[in-house]
């Protein structure tokens, strides 16, 4: 720690090899040597200003123009004796900075923060009505990251203090200084400058997160107006209020709010500043930005929390991460850190272990809601149960979820509606589901009640009430215009008993559901008057979540829904991350532009994509249900677009249709998505637009793919063989969320990055090498590209040394029309061929060719084009047929589709060494064919919109990449499945590579 003095100003510095933290405990600094690019920084406009509140800066060492500058610390707002009250650090006495050991004592770091230095800096001061205030700062030893926390050991207010909120810090976030990395010319820079002056835009953008699953999440570009709910506040505020704009004075020019975390970045320089509260246990936290995306504040909402003398007050840890080079997944480190901290704090604070995130058992099943809504009955439930069991071999759904409508009223959960269930009890239904080998699931909202329910009538004192003015005594507004309901006050002991008994009966008692979807959990955090006013809404929600988990136990799978996202980390196994699916792409008239809570495909898709980083880290993502029936307003291409996003999300997959009403073609879309991978794609353009359009999922062989020795014998075949292990590949989703067909492109280098970093240039069973990535040198690449939905195959020759900016083009990789249809997507499986280029002319060259293995390119039975492969064996057999004059190779391919498939409708694609005129394939079912460079795919009953066959065109096709003919190098075969229905399919094929005629 270093101290410097300048004009009676103490400067305290804490630094490591990554970043520098500077604290000015007495007043604003008159010099700013840490900020070399900010000679015109606004601090220099106030060099003669009188001493003010303590300030700090946090700056990257590798880029001194990146960080938080001139940040003021704590400001409290609330009421004392019903009069507005505010306390700032400008009023503080005895301000000083001390070195603190955060490795022990009441301020000790939790396990998830082990890499932060125990030796930290603490700013101490005394404030009126508050008393002693501590602000802790600690630097990470593993990167340019800082954590900040407020502690008030004992409030000293003379009278009861109602705290509305406090600002942890407020300063300038800088990401736009330093060298540019976008490579723009001087003329283009001048044009961008003029455009910014005219439109008010700029290179900055902020990725914002909404409070609830239904709240807006996405990137906002500088100059754009932030999206706001389409409904008036009375109909939606409770869904989204968090610590957002309705809670703060808008006169401070804050224009944009992000709940729990935010990412400020500069697209021209490739830098980023991530801000995030690691937990939401003490308060709901949010970050505010002014209209220029420069000023940033960290806010903690307390909702009129009563602070009595002696009360202990603290904030959640807030992390600031500097990103001198913006990573491909800029939120990943924060997500992992937050998960670790929550997992460590739950047993420490509540004595309950956090839920283990298991992506190997992602829920797949059926839900009653989006077809029957509240009109469920024992008849339609049993009918769909029977249909689900009948379809089980072809559509392996495991979960049968009964949604809203079974109960007499919300709150009266254990009383079934006798008109809908005249002969069956819930226990009967559970037993019927289990008798079919399926898992029963149940929806309920344990902290919400209908105003006409028996619970509300008999226990009005259980309801959260509004406070203040003429409305005092009214129930708090839940904002659900579809159903006005009440929130239960979980600080009431009798309410706790009621919730515990209800959930115990549902999960372990007579009903015995081991899967629960718990909805509208935000109702526990409604603003209002509670029996215990010393708890704020965030603390009340933690109490409710603890009650729930204690009642259902660790063995019950809990899907959270309608809950503030950050508050549920560790408490639930899965969590909704999107708006409701709805039956149409846009919300219904008159609010088609509402991007928040209104159910529709667009809002569901946007939030699902933007929250992909949460999957597998915080919980299993739930992107809501898939609607397949033709009676919705979704077009066929929109269904394909939604299915692509859901498949690449790796999250839960539930169908919500009357199964008897789903056509065979639509059912095949669901079949293609099963089994789920449990792996989430990366949205490569997440910061470039509100709805990302480029998704990449790095795939590796499935765990069930059979390992094998490099040499052995095929059953019944008396010669050595090789078992070819499937190399990694990538799935690329090119999406178009606009309202008209358009081209979608993205650089190949970014799309292929996971493969290029791991490519070795040799096959596991071959000694030959290719021109791939060897020793860091990248040569020409041969790519195999298979579009899943249309079954189109392309072979691409790509030289990233000659054309490093080459882009993948949806128009070029299509034979059925340029561009991607509106609200739809294309799904490509891309493999790098590591076997090299060979032509078999001489006997020696032919022998080298035969040492190259066959290559599996994919199928149309599973969207991954590879997870279905169990094994691929091949071996050489010298032919005894004189007429062949060549070498015979036996190939055995075994697939496990994970469900029964109709063999007459599906194909696999194999790449076999040898040219078209020298290779003869035998043993393939009738209908198999050679692929001539690219073949217009058959939709196989998916009934995609018909488009005329047109010539694909790009601006400069040869400079982008070349789609080559198969020529003399190898032959790709499209091989049909054998007739009949089967889950496991095996082909034993043989091909002869003949010598070329001279």
Secondary structure as UniProt FT lines:
FT   STRAND          2..6
FT   TURN            7..8
FT   STRAND          9..15
FT   STRAND          19..24
FT   TURN            33..34
FT   TURN            36..37
FT   TURN            39..40
FT   HELIX           42..46
FT   TURN            47..48
FT   STRAND          55..60
FT   TURN            64..65
FT   STRAND          67..72
FT   STRAND          75..80
FT   TURN            81..82
FT   STRAND          83..88
FT   HELIX           89..91
FT   STRAND          93..101
FT   TURN            102..103
FT   TURN            106..107
FT   HELIX           111..113
FT   TURN            114..115
FT   STRAND          119..127
FT   TURN            128..130
FT   STRAND          131..140
FT   STRAND          145..152
FT   STRAND          161..174
FT   HELIX           186..199
FT   STRAND          204..208
FT   TURN            213..214
FT   STRAND          218..221
FT   TURN            222..223
FT   HELIX           233..240
FT   TURN            242..243
FT   HELIX           245..247
FT   HELIX           250..252
FT   STRAND          254..259
FT   STRAND          261..266
FT   TURN            267..270
FT   STRAND          271..277
FT   STRAND          284..290
FT   TURN            291..292
FT   STRAND          295..307
FT   TURN            309..310
FT   STRAND          313..314
FT   STRAND          318..323
FT   TURN            328..331
FT   HELIX           332..350
FT   TURN            359..360
FT   STRAND          364..367
FT   HELIX           369..372
FT   TURN            373..374
FT   HELIX           378..391
FT   TURN            392..394
FT   STRAND          399..402
FT   TURN            404..405
FT   TURN            410..411
FT   TURN            413..414
FT   TURN            418..420
FT   HELIX           426..435
FT   TURN            436..437
FT   STRAND          439..444
FT   TURN            446..447
FT   STRAND          448..450
FT   TURN            451..452
FT   HELIX           454..458
FT   HELIX           460..462
FT   HELIX           469..471
FT   TURN            472..473
FT   TURN            481..482
FT   STRAND          485..488
FT   TURN            490..491
FT   HELIX           493..507
FT   STRAND          515..518
FT   HELIX           521..525
FT   TURN            533..534
FT   HELIX           537..552
FT   TURN            554..555
FT   STRAND          557..560
FT   HELIX           566..568
FT   TURN            569..571
FT   STRAND          574..576
FT   TURN            589..590
FT   TURN            592..593
FT   HELIX           601..610
FT   HELIX           612..614
FT   TURN            616..618
FT   STRAND          619..622
FT   TURN            630..631
FT   HELIX           636..649
FT   STRAND          652..655
FT   HELIX           659..661
FT   HELIX           664..672
FT   STRAND          682..683
FT   TURN            684..688
FT   STRAND          694..699
FT   TURN            703..704
FT   STRAND          712..713
FT   TURN            715..716
FT   STRAND          720..723
FT   STRAND          729..736
FT   STRAND          745..747
FT   HELIX           748..751
FT   HELIX           753..758
FT   TURN            764..765
FT   STRAND          773..774
FT   TURN            775..776
FT   STRAND          777..778
FT   STRAND          781..787
FT   TURN            788..791
FT   STRAND          792..798
FT   TURN            800..802
FT   TURN            804..805
FT   STRAND          807..809
FT   TURN            810..813
FT   TURN            822..823
FT   STRAND          824..832
FT   HELIX           843..850
FT   STRAND          855..859
FT   TURN            863..864
FT   TURN            867..868
FT   STRAND          869..878
FT   TURN            882..884
FT   STRAND          886..902
FT   HELIX           903..905
FT   STRAND          907..913
FT   TURN            916..918
FT   STRAND          919..922
FT   TURN            926..927
FT   STRAND          929..930
FT   TURN            940..941
FT   HELIX           957..960
FT   STRAND          962..963
FT   TURN            967..969
FT   STRAND          970..976
FT   STRAND          981..994
//
